[in-house]
Amino acid sequence: MDSYQESKSHDVWSTIGRWIDKFILWALAKFFGLALAILMGLKTRQRMSHNNGIAARGSLRIVDQPQFPEHDFFAAGREFPATIRHATATFYDDAMNGIRSMSIKFSHDYFESPFDLEMNTGEVSLFWSAASFMQFARLRREKYGVEYRDYYRKYPEGLQGAEVSLRRNPTSFHNLRFYCKTPFLFVGKDGVKRYAKYRCRPLNNEEETGIITDPSAWDTCNQRILPHETRGRNYLKEEYEERVQNKEANYVLQIQTREAVENEDPEIFNNMVVWDEQEFPWLDLAVIEMDTPLDWTDSNLTSFSLNNMPESLGVLPAESIYDYNSVNYMRSHSEIARKARIFAYKLFGGPEEIPNNDDRNSSTIV
């Protein structure tokens, strides 16, 4: 076989290999979404995680003089109704050591929205691809509030991500910093392809609480409440409800952008890698003001989706389960789980409200 034929044969097999990789990713995302729909949405009427939350409504205004590249959707001074939901991951106990989340919807609808964001505490994540996420899920092995020991031993990067993401006993959801760690597409008025990351902080930039300094590996695995804890399971939600009623829940949404280049270094998509803030500074995108807390039922009905984005700001394509962008790809393909959960609410009613009782360190409502 001459060199031309060898090259052509190599190209064919490379193309077939890429198709197979994409199919495996697509099949995994669909299977995972279906499993969530059946086992959690229908059976237990739960989200995959972050069930312990509270939502509020208010408004959002794009800053008057944006410093980021011009974009039709993020037009200067544009206003939107807004819904925010804060939650603690996995466990139904605000006093446990947990990752805290903030989801933003440019709408007051339970689901429909022109733009949604989902963020967590910590600048980096605990997993970086669909493949690593499946290991993360498989090796959870939670018992009485202790989890992920095997995962952290096998994947020290995941341990490092947990160390910077977990928050123990913060005084409020409001003073935490929340990050979208895997980048999104950003194509502005100039037509230049860019990538964007988002984060949110309190408008008054008050000091963040709940950060654990110099934790041991056991500290990170052990998410149980501290001995002699006096705060109830709902202390963060209760504080946030009062804060919103007092019109003291105000935020700044910020953005980082960077231009796409040929032969892009894949590591820029790695959610374990922080972009250099000197080269890619955080710029103010919008001011958010909450004024109406939602009750337990409305908070549960409120859902968010990465599919709720303009095409020019959407999820980046992924090529395989090892692609860094496969994290957002899987999230965007989990729509069926949300629909199943809402359908189960209609059939059987929503989940019970979390009681302030002595059953602590639990990922179920007891």
MARZAKE-685816 format. One line per 3 residues: for each residue x, y, z of N, C-alpha, C. Coordinates in pm, whole numbers, plus 32768, in hexadecimal, padded with zeros to 4 digits. Layout:
BEGIN
X:Y:Z:X:Y:Z:X:Y:Z ~ ...;
***
This chain:
BEGIN
8055:7F89:8000:8000:8000:8000:8059:807D:8000 ~ 8040:80DA:7FA2:8094:8152:7F9D:806B:81B4:800A ~ 80BC:821E:8018:80A6:827C:8087:801F:82C2:807D;
7FEF:82DF:8002:7F6E:8321:7FF2:7EFE:82C8:8026 ~ 7F03:8247:8000:7E9C:81E9:802C:7EA1:81D5:80C3 ~ 7F1D:81D0:80FA:7F2A:81C1:818A:7EEC:8239:81D3;
7F07:82B2:819E:7ED0:832B:81DA:7E38:832B:81D3 ~ 7E03:8303:815F:7D71:8300:814F:7D32:829B:81AC ~ 7D71:8227:81BA:7D3D:81C0:8213:7D3F:81F0:82A4;
7DAD:8235:82C8:7DB7:826B:834F:7D4A:82D1:836B ~ 7D2D:8327:8308:7CC4:838C:8319:7C3C:834B:832D ~ 7C21:82E0:82E1:7BA1:8299:82ED:7B91:8260:8379;
7BFA:821A:83A8:7BF1:81DD:842C:7BE9:8247:849B ~ 7C2D:82B8:8487:7C24:8324:84E9:7B97:835C:84F0 ~ 7B58:836B:847B:7ACE:839D:8476:7A6F:833D:84BB;
7A81:82BB:849F:7A2C:8256:84DF:7A3F:8259:8577 ~ 7ABE:8267:85A2:7ADA:826E:8630:7A96:82E4:8673 ~ 7A98:8358:8631:7A56:83CF:8669:79BF:83BA:8671;
7985:837A:860B:78F5:835D:8610:78D3:8301:8685 ~ 7927:829E:8699:7910:8240:8707:7919:8288:878E ~ 797F:82DD:879C:798F:8329:8819:7915:8381:8833;
78E4:83C5:87CB:786F:841A:87DB:77F3:83C9:87FE ~ 77E5:8355:87BF:7772:8300:87DB:7774:82CF:886C ~ 77E9:82A7:889B:77F4:8279:8926:77CD:82EA:8986;
77FC:8364:896C:77D7:83D5:89C0:7741:83EE:89BB ~ 7708:83EF:8943:7677:8404:8934:7629:8399:897E ~ 7650:831A:896D:7609:82AB:89AD:7613:82B4:8A45;
768B:82D7:8A77:769D:82E4:8B07:7646:8354:8B3F ~ 7643:83C7:8AFA:75F3:8438:8B28:755F:8414:8B2A ~ 7530:83D1:8AC1:74A3:83AA:8ABB:7481:8343:8B26;
74DA:82E0:8B36:74C2:8278:8B9B:74C2:82B5:8C27 ~ 7520:830E:8C40:7529:834D:8CC3:74AC:83A1:8CDF ~ 7480:83EE:8C7C:7408:843E:8C8D:738E:83E7:8CA7;
7382:8377:8C5E:7311:831C:8C71:7316:82DB:8CFB ~ 738E:82B3:8D27:739B:8277:8DAC:7373:82DA:8E18 ~ 739E:8358:8E0A:7374:83BE:8E6A:72DD:83D0:8E6A;
72A3:83CF:8DF2:7213:83E3:8DE6:71C6:8377:8E30 ~ 71F4:82FA:8E22:71AC:8289:8E5E:71C8:827E:8EF4 ~ 7249:8280:8F18:726F:8262:8FA1:725D:82D8:9000;
7269:8351:8FCB:725F:83C5:9023:71E4:841A:9001 ~ 71D2:843B:8F82:7161:848F:8F5E:70DB:844F:8F7E ~ 70C8:83D2:8F52:7048:838E:8F66:703F:8348:8FEE;
70A8:82FF:9012:70A1:82AC:908A:70A6:82FD:910A ~ 7104:835B:9114:7115:83A5:9191:70F0:8438:9188 ~ 70CE:8468:910E:70A8:84F4:90F6:7118:8553:9122;
7193:852D:9101:7207:857D:9128:7257:85AB:90AF ~ 72A4:8615:90C1:730C:863A:9062:737F:85D9:9075 ~ 73DF:85DE:901A:7454:8588:9029:74A0:85AD:90A8;
74A5:862D:90C6:74E1:8660:9141:74A5:86EA:915A ~ 74D8:8732:91BC:74A9:87BB:91D6:7412:87C1:91F1 ~ 73DD:875C:9236:734E:875D:9258:732E:87BD:92CB;
7390:87DB:931C:737E:882C:9393:7392:88BF:936F ~ 7328:8902:933F:733B:898A:930C:72C7:89E7:9326 ~ 72DE:8A65:9304:7278:8ACE:930D:7289:8B2C:9297;
7219:8B58:925E:721D:8BB2:91EA:71E0:8C39:920E ~ 71FF:8C9B:91BD:71C8:8D22:91CD:71BC:8D62:9143 ~ 7166:8DC5:913A:7153:8E0E:90BD:7176:8EA1:90CF;
719C:8EDE:9061:71BF:8F6A:9062:71D9:8F99:8FD4 ~ 7243:8FE7:8FC2:7260:901F:8F3F:72F6:901D:8F24 ~ 7318:902A:8EA5:73A4:9028:8E79:73B4:9095:8E0F;
7421:90E0:8E18:743B:914A:8DB8:74CB:9141:8D88 ~ 74DC:9139:8D03:7561:913C:8CC9:75A0:91C4:8CE7 ~ 7620:91C6:8D05:7662:9243:8D2B:7658:92AA:8CB9;
765C:9329:8CDD:7648:9394:8C7B:76BF:93A7:8C1D ~ 7735:9389:8C4C:77AD:939A:8BF9:7801:931A:8BFB ~ 77D4:92B4:8BB1:781C:9234:8BB1:78AC:9244:8B7E;
7908:9201:8BC1:7993:91FF:8B97:79B5:9181:8B48 ~ 795A:9121:8B48:796D:90A6:8AFA:7940:90BD:8A6A ~ 7965:9064:8A0B:793D:9077:897F:78A6:9084:8971;
787B:90DF:891B:77EC:90F9:8909:77A2:907B:88DC ~ 772C:906A:8916:76D8:8FF7:88F2:7646:9024:88F4 ~ 75FA:8FFC:888F:756E:9027:8885:751C:8FFE:88FF;
7534:8F85:8932:74E5:8F56:89A3:750A:8FA2:8A23 ~ 758B:8FBA:8A36:75B9:9003:8AAB:75C6:9098:8A8A ~ 7560:90D1:8A50:7564:915E:8A28:7564:91B8:8AA4;
75AE:9226:8A9D:75BC:9282:8B0E:7534:92B1:8B41 ~ 751F:92A6:8BC4:74A4:92D5:8C02:742C:927C:8BF1 ~ 743A:920C:8BAA:73C6:91B3:8B95:739A:9176:8C1A;
7318:916D:8C2E:72E2:913B:8CAC:7295:90B9:8C96 ~ 729B:9062:8CF9:7255:8FE1:8CF7:7217:8FC7:8D7F ~ 71A6:8F81:8D85:717E:8F45:8E04:71E5:8ED8:8E23;
71FA:8EBA:8EA1:7260:8E58:8EC4:7231:8E00:8F37 ~ 725C:8D82:8F33:7245:8D24:8FA0:72CC:8CE7:8FC6 ~ 72E3:8CDE:9048:735D:8CA0:907B:7335:8C2D:90D7;
7381:8BC1:90D1:736E:8B54:9131:73F6:8B31:916C ~ 73FF:8B36:91F0:7475:8B09:9238:7459:8A80:9273 ~ 74C0:8A2C:927C:74AB:89A6:92B4:752E:8970:92EC;
751F:8909:933E:758F:88BA:9370:758D:8834:9329 ~ 7601:880A:92F8:7606:878E:92A9:75F4:8713:9302 ~ 75A6:86B8:92D0:7598:862F:9300:7548:8623:9382;
7573:8666:93EC:7538:864C:946F:74CD:86B2:9494 ~ 746C:8683:94E5:73FF:86D9:9512:7420:8718:9599 ~ 7495:8755:95A3:74BE:878F:9622:751E:8801:9605;
74F1:887C:961C:7543:88F1:95FE:75C2:88F7:9651 ~ 75C4:88B4:96C6:7638:88BB:971E:76A6:8857:96F9 ~ 768E:8805:9696:76F4:87A7:9669:775A:87EE:9611;
77CD:87B0:9603:7837:87E3:95AC:7812:87BF:951D ~ 77E8:8823:94CE:77B5:8802:9448:77D7:886B:93E0 ~ 77CD:8842:9364:77D6:88A0:92F5:7752:88EC:92EE;
7759:896F:92DC:76E1:89C2:92D3:76D3:89F4:9245 ~ 7658:8A05:921A:7640:8A28:918E:75ED:8AA5:9180 ~ 75F5:8ADF:9108:75A1:8B51:90E2:757B:8B3D:9050;
74FB:8B37:9035:74C8:8B2F:8FAD:747B:8BAE:8F8D ~ 748F:8BE1:8F16:7451:8C60:8EED:73FD:8C4A:8E71 ~ 7385:8C80:8E72:732A:8C7B:8E00:72FF:8D09:8DDD;
730F:8D2E:8D5E:72E3:8DB2:8D31:724D:8DAF:8D15 ~ 71FF:8D8A:8D7B:716F:8D76:8D69:7132:8D5C:8DF2 ~ 70AC:8D6F:8DFD:7061:8D47:8E74:7014:8CC6:8E5D;
7023:8C8C:8DE8:6FE0:8C0E:8DC9:7024:8B9C:8E15 ~ 6FD8:8B2F:8E2F:7015:8ABD:8E72:7086:8A80:8E1F ~ 7078:8A85:8D9A:70E0:8A46:8D48:7109:8A99:8CCF;
70A8:8AD0:8C86:70C8:8B17:8C09:711B:8B93:8C27 ~ 717E:8BAB:8BD4:71DA:8C1A:8BED:7233:8C2E:8B74 ~ 725A:8CAA:8B55:72B8:8CC0:8AE7:7348:8CA1:8B0E;
7364:8C97:8B92:73EE:8C81:8BBD:73F0:8C4B:8C4B ~ 7437:8BDC:8C60:7449:8BA2:8CE5:74DD:8B8A:8CFF ~ 7504:8B91:8D7C:758A:8B6D:8DA7:7581:8B14:8E22;
75DC:8AB5:8E2D:75E6:8A60:8EA3:7676:8A69:8ED8 ~ 7685:8A8F:8F57:770A:8AA8:8F8F:7717:8A66:9017 ~ 7794:8A4B:903D:77B2:8A14:90C0:7825:8A60:9100;
7835:8A50:9183:78A6:8A8B:91C8:7929:8A4A:919A ~ 7995:8A97:91A2:7A19:8A65:917B:7A38:8A85:90EB ~ 7AB5:8AAC:90D1:7ADD:8AD1:9049:7AF4:8A59:8FEF;
7B0A:89E3:902A:7B1E:8969:8FDA:7ABC:88FF:9009 ~ 7AB5:8893:8FBD:7A50:882D:8FD4:7A8B:87B1:9015 ~ 7A37:874C:9027:7A62:86CB:905D:7A71:8662:8FF0;
7A45:8681:8F77:7A51:8629:8F03:7A5C:8681:8E88 ~ 7A8F:864D:8E1B:7AB7:86A1:8DAA:7A89:866D:8D22 ~ 7A40:85FF:8D20:7A0D:85C6:8CA4:799B:8568:8CC6;
7953:853A:8C60:78E8:84D9:8C77:7921:8459:8CB3 ~ 7997:8430:8C83:79D6:83B5:8CB6:79F8:83C3:8D49 ~ 7A34:8435:8D70:7A59:8446:8DFD:79DB:8458:8E54;
7972:8494:8E1C:78F6:84A2:8E69:78B9:841A:8E89 ~ 78BD:83BE:8E2A:7886:8339:8E44:78D3:82F3:8EB3 ~ 7957:8308:8EB8:79A5:82D1:8F26:7980:8316:8FA9;
796B:8397:8FA3:7940:83E4:9018:78BD:83AC:904F ~ 785E:8391:8FF7:77DD:835A:9023:77EC:82CB:9057 ~ 783C:827B:9012:784C:81ED:9037:7891:81DC:90BE;
78F0:8234:90DC:7941:8224:9154:7912:827C:91C8 ~ 7896:82AB:91C3:7865:82FF:9230:7865:82B3:92B4 ~ 781D:8245:92BC:781A:81E9:932E:7804:8233:93B3;
7798:8281:93B3:7778:82D1:9429:7743:827B:949B ~ 776D:829A:9515:773A:8258:958C:773E:82BA:9601 ~ 76C7:82DE:9631:76BA:8336:96A5:7706:83BA:9693;
76FF:83F1:961B:773B:8473:9604:77CD:8471:95DE ~ 7807:83FC:95CB:7891:83EF:959D:788E:83B4:9510 ~ 78D6:83F1:94B3:78CE:83C4:9429:794D:83E6:93D9;
795B:83A2:9366:79C3:83BC:9302:7A51:839C:9331 ~ 7A61:834C:939B:7AE9:8329:93C6:7B34:82E0:9358 ~ 7AF3:827E:9318:7B35:8231:92AE:7B51:8288:9233;
7AF5:82E2:9215:7B08:8339:91A1:7B80:8395:91B8 ~ 7B8A:83CF:922E:7BF7:842C:924A:7C7E:83E4:924C ~ 7C7F:8367:9279:7CFC:831B:9276:7D29:8300:91E7;
7CC9:82E0:9192:7CE9:82BD:9108:7D04:8339:90B3 ~ 7CBD:83A6:90D0:7CC8:8420:9080:7CE9:8497:90DC ~ 7D69:84AF:90F8:7D8D:851E:9151:7D61:85A6:911D;
7D50:85B3:9097:7D1D:8632:9062:7C91:864C:9097 ~ 7C3F:85E2:90A2:7BB9:85F1:90D9:7BBB:861E:9169 ~ 7C1C:85E9:91B7:7C2C:8614:9242:7C4D:86A8:9248;
7CA7:86D6:91F1:7CCC:8764:91F0:7C54:87BB:91CC ~ 7C01:878A:916D:7B89:87D4:914A:7B27:87DD:91BD ~ 7B19:876F:9208:7ABF:8770:927B:7AF1:87CF:92E7;
7B73:87D2:92FB:7BAB:8827:9364:7B8D:88BB:934E ~ 7B88:88E4:92CF:7B6C:8972:92B5:7AD7:898D:929E ~ 7A86:8925:9292:79F9:8938:9272:799C:8929:92EA;
79C1:88D3:934A:796B:88BC:93BE:796A:8936:941A ~ 78F6:8950:9454:78E7:89BD:94B4:78A3:8986:9531 ~ 78E7:8999:95A3:78AD:896D:9622:787C:89E6:9671;
77FD:89E2:9697:77C0:8A48:96EB:77D1:8AD6:96B7 ~ 77B5:8AF0:9638:77B3:8B7C:960B:7741:8BC5:9654 ~ 774E:8C48:9662:76E5:8C94:96A6:766E:8CAF:964B;
7683:8CA7:95C7:7617:8CC3:9568:763C:8C8A:94DF ~ 75D6:8C63:9492:75EE:8C45:9405:7621:8CC1:93BD ~ 75F6:8D35:93EC:760B:8DB1:93A1:769D:8DDA:9399;
76EE:8DBE:9400:7777:8DF0:93FD:77DB:8D8F:93BD ~ 77AA:8D23:9383:7802:8CC4:9340:7820:8CF2:92B1 ~ 7887:8CB6:9275:78A9:8CD0:91E8:788A:8C53:9198;
7846:8C66:9128:7817:8BF5:90D7:7850:8BFE:904A ~ 7874:8B8A:9012:78BA:8B86:8F92:787A:8B22:8F32 ~ 786F:8B4B:8EB1:785F:8AEC:8E42:78ED:8AC6:8E18;
7913:8A4B:8E2B:79A0:8A28:8E1F:79C7:89F7:8D94 ~ 7968:89BD:8D4C:7982:8993:8CC2:7951:8A02:8C65 ~ 79A4:8A32:8C07:797F:8AA7:8BB6:790F:8A8C:8B53;
78D4:8AFA:8B23:7869:8AF9:8AC1:7895:8B48:8A45 ~ 7848:8B3A:89DD:785F:8B89:8964:7838:8C1B:897D ~ 787D:8C76:8939:7858:8D04:893C:787A:8D3F:88B3;
7812:8D5B:8863:7824:8D9B:87E2:77D7:8E1F:87E5 ~ 781F:8E8F:87EA:77E1:8F11:87F8:77C1:8F53:8775 ~ 77A8:8FD6:877C:7782:9021:8704:77EF:9021:8699;
786D:9015:86C3:78DA:9018:8662:78ED:8F93:861B ~ 78A1:8F2C:8642:78A9:8EAA:8601:7922:8E57:8627 ~ 7974:8E88:8682:79EC:8E40:86AC:79C5:8DD1:870E;
79F9:8D5A:86F6:79DD:8CEA:8750:7A31:8CF8:87CF ~ 79ED:8CF6:8841:7A30:8CFC:88C3:79F7:8C91:891E ~ 7A37:8C83:8990:7A06:8C2B:89F9:79EE:8C80:8A75;
798F:8C57:8AC7:7969:8CA6:8B3C:7958:8C4F:8BB7 ~ 7984:8C85:8C29:7964:8C4D:8CAC:7917:8CB7:8CFA ~ 78C8:8C89:8D5B:7876:8CE3:8DAB:788D:8CC8:8E40;
787C:8D30:8E8F:787C:8D20:8F20:781E:8D89:8F5C ~ 77F8:8D76:8FD9:779F:8DD5:901D:77D1:8DEB:90AB ~ 77CB:8E68:90D6:77F4:8E8E:915E:7790:8EF2:9196;
7790:8F09:921A:7734:8F6D:9253:7757:8FF8:9221 ~ 76F1:904A:920F:7705:90D2:91DC:7760:9123:9237 ~ 7752:9112:92BA:77A5:915F:9318:782D:911E:9330;
7847:90AD:92EB:78C8:9067:92F0:78EF:9040:937F ~ 788A:9020:93D2:78A8:8FF7:945B:78FF:8F79:945C ~ 7945:8F64:94C7:79A4:8EF6:94D1:795E:8E6F:94C9;
799A:8E12:9482:7961:8D8C:9476:7977:8D3F:94F7 ~ 7913:8CF2:951F:791C:8CA1:9598:7916:8C0D:9574 ~ 7937:8BB9:95D5:792D:8B28:95C2:79A6:8AE7:9584;
7A0C:8B35:955F:7A84:8AFC:9521:7AD2:8AAC:9589 ~ 7AFC:8A35:9563:7B49:89DE:95BD:7BDC:89EC:959A ~ 7C2D:8A13:95FA:7CBC:8A26:95E1:7D0A:89A9:9608;
7D63:897F:95B0:7DBD:890E:95C7:7D73:8891:95F6 ~ 7D10:8862:95AA:7CC7:87EA:95D5:7D1A:876C:95BE ~ 7D05:8708:9610:7D3E:8684:95F6:7CE3:8639:9596;
7D14:85CB:955E:7CC0:857A:9505:7C45:8548:9550 ~ 7C55:8527:95CF:7BE3:84F8:961E:7B7F:8568:9634 ~ 7BB0:85E3:964E:7B55:8655:965C:7AFD:8662:95E1;
7B37:864C:956C:7AEE:865D:94EF:7A88:85EE:94DB ~ 7AAC:8573:9500:7A4E:8503:94F3:79DD:850B:9558 ~ 79FD:853E:95CE:799D:8541:963C:794A:85C1:9633;
78D0:85B5:95FE:787A:8629:95ED:7811:8636:965B ~ 7820:85E5:96C3:77BF:85E8:9732:77C1:866E:977B ~ 7752:868D:97BD:774F:8705:9810:77B5:86F8:9880;
77E5:8769:98B2:7844:8766:9920:77FE:873D:99A2 ~ 7849:8704:9A00:780D:86E0:9A81:77CE:875A:9AC5 ~ 775F:8744:9B06:7719:87AC:9B53:76E5:881D:9AFA;
76C8:87FE:9A7E:768F:8862:9A23:7607:888F:9A57 ~ 75F2:8912:9A5C:7574:8948:9A8F:751B:897F:9A20 ~ 7553:8998:99AA:7501:89CC:993C:74AF:895C:98FD;
7438:897D:98CF:73DF:891A:9895:7403:88F7:9806 ~ 73BA:8898:97CF:73D5:8869:9747:73B5:88D2:96DE ~ 736A:8939:9704:733D:899C:96A3:7375:8A28:96BE;
73E1:8A32:9708:740C:8AB8:9734:7432:8B12:96BF ~ 746E:8ADB:9654:7493:8B2E:95E1:7417:8B5C:9595 ~ 73B7:8B03:9585:733D:8B28:953E:72EE:8B91:958C;
72E8:8B81:9610:72A1:8BE2:9663:72E5:8C6B:965D ~ 736A:8C6D:9664:73B2:8CEB:965C:739D:8D2D:95D4 ~ 739D:8CDB:956A:738F:8D15:94E4:7302:8D4D:94CF;
729D:8D09:9500:7215:8D3B:94F4:7208:8DC3:9537 ~ 7240:8DD1:95AE:723B:8E51:95F4:728B:8EBB:95A9 ~ 72FC:8E96:9572:734F:8EF4:9528:7304:8F2A:94AE;
72C2:8ED2:9465:7277:8EFD:93EE:7204:8F59:9417 ~ 71BD:8F35:9481:714F:8F89:94B0:717F:9015:94D6 ~ 71FC:901F:9505:7236:90A0:952A:727A:90E6:94B5;
726C:90AD:943C:72A8:90E7:93C2:7340:90F2:93CE ~ 737D:908B:940A:740E:908B:941E:7453:901B:93D2 ~ 7410:8FE1:936F:744B:8F77:931D:7465:8FAF:9292;
74D8:8FEE:9281:74FD:902F:9203:7586:8FFE:91D7 ~ 7596:8FEB:9156:760E:8FAA:9121:7645:8FF5:90A7 ~ 76C3:8FD3:9086:76FE:8FFA:9007:7722:8F7A:8FBC;
76EB:8F6A:8F46:7710:8EFD:8EED:7783:8F2D:8E96 ~ 77EF:8EDD:8E8D:7866:8F05:8E43:7889:8E9F:8DD7 ~ 78DD:8ECA:8D79:78FF:8E77:8D06:7994:8E85:8CE6;
79D0:8E17:8CBC:7A55:8E14:8C7F:7A43:8DE9:8BED ~ 7A8A:8E27:8B90:7A87:8DF9:8B05:7B15:8DEC:8AD0 ~ 7B27:8D93:8A71:7BA6:8D85:8A2B:7B8B:8D59:899D;
7BD9:8D8D:893E:7BC5:8D6C:88B2:7BF2:8CDE:8894 ~ 7BA6:8C9D:883C:7BCD:8C19:880B:7C41:8C28:87A9 ~ 7C9A:8BC7:87A7:7D09:8BC5:8749:7D13:8B3B:8709;
7D59:8B34:8698:7D6E:8AB3:8658:7DC8:8A5C:86AF ~ 7DB4:89D9:86A4:7E02:8979:86F2:7DFE:899B:8787 ~ 7D83:89B3:87B7:7D6B:89DB:8841:7DA2:8974:88A3;
7DE1:89A3:890C:7E0D:894B:8978:7D91:8917:89C0 ~ 7D7A:8893:89C0:7D01:885F:8A00:7CF5:8884:8A94 ~ 7D65:88A1:8AD4:7D62:88BD:8B63:7D12:893B:8B86;
7CFA:8993:8B26:7CAB:8A0A:8B47:7C1A:89E4:8B64 ~ 7BEF:896D:8B39:7B66:893F:8B54:7B5F:88EC:8BD4 ~ 7BD1:88CE:8C0F:7BD8:887B:8C85:7BA5:88C9:8CFE;
7B3A:8898:8D3E:7B02:88E3:8DAF:7B57:88D7:8E2E ~ 7BC9:8893:8E24:7C29:888F:8E91:7C96:88F9:8E7F ~ 7C8E:8945:8E10:7CF2:89AA:8DF0:7CB2:8A34:8DF8;
7CE9:8A8C:8E49:7CB6:8B15:8E59:7CF8:8B6E:8DF1 ~ 7CA9:8BBD:8DAA:7CE2:8C1C:8D4A:7D29:8C8D:8D94 ~ 7D97:8CB9:8D5C:7DE6:8D25:8D96:7D93:8DA5:8D9A;
7D7A:8DDA:8E13:7D25:8E50:8E22:7D69:8ECF:8DF0 ~ 7DED:8ED0:8DE6:7E31:8F44:8DAE:7E1B:8F4B:8D17 ~ 7E21:8ED9:8CD6:7E0E:8ED4:8C45:7D7B:8ED5:8C1F;
7D29:8E94:8C72:7C99:8E89:8C57:7C4C:8EB6:8CD3 ~ 7C43:8F3A:8CE8:7C09:8F6E:8D65:7B73:8F53:8D6F ~ 7B45:8F4B:8DEA:7AB5:8F43:8E04:7A79:8FCD:8DF1;
7A10:8FD5:8D9E:79CF:9054:8D80:793C:904D:8DA8 ~ 7908:90BA:8DDD:787C:90BC:8E07:7820:90A9:8D8F ~ 77C0:904F:8D9E:775E:9033:8D36:76D4:9068:8D5A;
76A8:9050:8DD5:7620:9078:8DFD:7617:9086:8E94 ~ 75B8:90D6:8EBF:7595:90E3:8F4D:7510:909C:8F62 ~ 7509:904B:8FCB:7492:8FFB:8FE9:745C:9023:9071;
73DA:903C:9079:739A:9064:90F7:7322:9009:9110 ~ 7323:8FC4:9182:72B5:8F6B:91A8:7258:8FB3:920A ~ 71D5:8FA1:91F9:7177:8FE4:9254:7106:8F8A:9287;
70F8:8F10:924D:7088:8EB9:9274:70B8:8E2A:928A ~ 70BE:8DFB:9306:70E3:8D6F:931D:7073:8D10:92F1 ~ 7096:8C9C:92C0:7034:8C38:9299:702A:8BCD:9305;
6FB4:8B94:9313:6FA2:8B2C:9378:6FDE:8AA9:9346 ~ 6FD5:8A42:9399:7011:89BF:937B:6FDB:8986:92F9 ~ 6F58:898F:92E4:6F1B:8957:926C:6F4C:899E:91EF;
6F46:8A22:91EE:6F72:8A6D:9179:7008:8A5E:9161 ~ 7054:8A55:91CC:70E5:8A40:91BD:7101:89BB:9179 ~ 70B4:8954:919B:70C8:88D1:915C:709B:88CF:90CB;
7032:891A:90AC:7001:891E:9023:705F:896B:8FC5 ~ 70B1:89C1:8FFE:710D:8A10:8FAC:7180:89BA:8F7D ~ 7194:89B4:8EFA:71FD:8960:8EBF:7250:89B2:8E5E;
72C8:8982:8E44:7328:89CA:8DF1:7362:896A:8D89 ~ 7388:89A0:8D16:73BC:894D:8CAB:7424:8999:8C5A ~ 7493:8957:8C39:74F7:8994:8BE3:74C7:899E:8B53;
7454:8962:8B35:7419:8973:8AB0:73D1:89FA:8AA5 ~ 73BB:8A3B:8B17:737C:8AC0:8B16:73E7:8B2A:8B00 ~ 741B:8B31:8A86:7481:8B92:8A61:7473:8BB4:89CE;
7492:8C31:89A7:749B:8C4F:8919:7509:8BFA:88D9 ~ 74FA:8BDD:8859:755C:8B89:8814:75E8:8BC4:881C ~ 75F3:8C48:881C:7676:8C8A:881E:76B7:8C88:88A7;
7671:8C51:890C:76A7:8C4A:8994:769F:8BBD:89CD ~ 768B:8B5B:8978:7666:8AD6:89A6:76D9:8A7C:89CE ~ 76B4:89FD:89E4:7712:8994:8A0C:776F:8973:8998;
77EE:8962:89B7:7850:893F:8950:7846:88AB:892D ~ 785D:8886:88AF:7853:87FA:8887:78C0:87A5:88C8 ~ 78A1:8726:88DD:7900:86C7:8916:7913:8652:88B7;
798B:861A:88B6:79AE:85B1:8856:79AF:8526:8894 ~ 79BC:851B:8917:79C4:8498:8956:79A8:84A7:89EB ~ 79A2:8436:8A32:798A:8439:8AC2:7A02:8471:8B0D;
7A74:847E:8AC9:7AEC:84B3:8B08:7B00:8548:8AE9 ~ 7AAD:857E:8A93:7AB2:860B:8A6F:7A88:865F:8AE7 ~ 7AD1:86C9:8B05:7AAE:871F:8B77:7A23:875B:8B68;
79F7:8775:8AED:7973:87AF:8AD7:7903:8748:8AE6 ~ 7925:86CA:8AFC:78BE:8663:8B0D:7872:8675:8B90 ~ 78AA:86BF:8BF0:7862:86DA:8C6E:77E2:8728:8C51;
77F0:8797:8C09:7779:87E6:8BE6:7721:879D:8B81 ~ 775E:874D:8B2B:7711:86FE:8ACA:76B0:86A2:8B14 ~ 76E1:865D:8B7B:7689:8603:8BC7:761C:8651:8C0F;
7640:86C3:8C48:75DB:8715:8C8C:756D:873F:8C2C ~ 7594:8763:8BB3:7531:8793:8B52:74D8:8723:8B1F ~ 7500:86A5:8B33:74B1:8633:8B05:7462:85F0:8B76;
7455:8635:8BE7:740C:85FA:8C58:737F:8631:8C66 ~ 734C:866C:8BFC:72C8:86AB:8BFE:7259:864A:8C27 ~ 7265:85CE:8BFE:71FD:856B:8C1A:71ED:8556:8CB1;
725A:8563:8CFC:7252:8551:8D8D:71FE:85BF:8DCD ~ 7212:863A:8DA0:71C3:86A9:8DD4:7130:8695:8DB3 ~ 7111:866E:8D39:7085:8658:8D12:7046:85E8:8D63;
7094:857E:8D7D:705F:850E:8DCB:7040:8539:8E5A ~ 7097:858C:8E94:7082:85BA:8F1D:7004:8611:8F27 ~ 6FF2:866C:8ECA:6F7B:86C1:8ECC:6EFD:866E:8EB3;
6F05:860B:8E5C:6E94:85B1:8E43:6E70:8564:8EC2 ~ 6ED9:8537:8F0C:6EC0:84EE:8F89:6E7F:8549:8FF1 ~ 6EA4:85CA:8FF3:6E61:8628:904E:6DCC:862C:9031;
6DA7:8630:8FB0:6D19:8637:8F8B:6CCE:85B9:8FB3 ~ 6D12:8546:8FAA:6CD0:84C7:8FCC:6CC8:84B0:9063 ~ 6D37:84CB:90A8:6D42:84A3:9135:6D55:8517:9196;
6D5F:8592:9160:6D7D:8604:91B6:6E13:8616:91C5 ~ 6E39:868B:91F3:6EC7:86A9:9204:6F00:866A:9281 ~ 6F84:866E:9290:6FC3:8637:9308:6F9F:8687:9384;
6FA6:8645:93F7:6F86:8688:9475:6FEF:86F0:9495 ~ 6FC5:8757:94DE:7022:87BE:9508:7082:8787:956F ~ 70FC:87B9:9570:7164:8786:95CB:7144:87B2:9659;
7133:8753:96B5:7115:877A:9740:7193:879E:978C ~ 7188:87F6:97ED:71F6:8815:9848:71F0:87B2:98BD ~ 7226:873A:98A7:7220:86D6:9912:72AC:86A0:992D;
72B6:8634:9977:7337:8600:99A0:7372:8599:9942 ~ 732E:857E:98D3:7362:851E:9872:73C3:8567:9815 ~ 7442:8566:9837:74A4:85B7:97F0:74F8:8560:978F;
754E:85A5:9744:75AD:8561:96EA:7568:8505:9686 ~ 74F8:8534:964F:74A6:84DD:95FB:7493:8517:9571 ~ 748C:84BF:950B:746E:84E8:9484:73DE:84C4:945F;
738C:84AA:94C5:72FD:8495:94B2:72B2:84ED:9517 ~ 7234:8508:94FA:71E3:8558:9556:71AB:84FA:95BF ~ 71DA:8506:9639:71AB:84AF:96A6:718D:8503:9721;
***
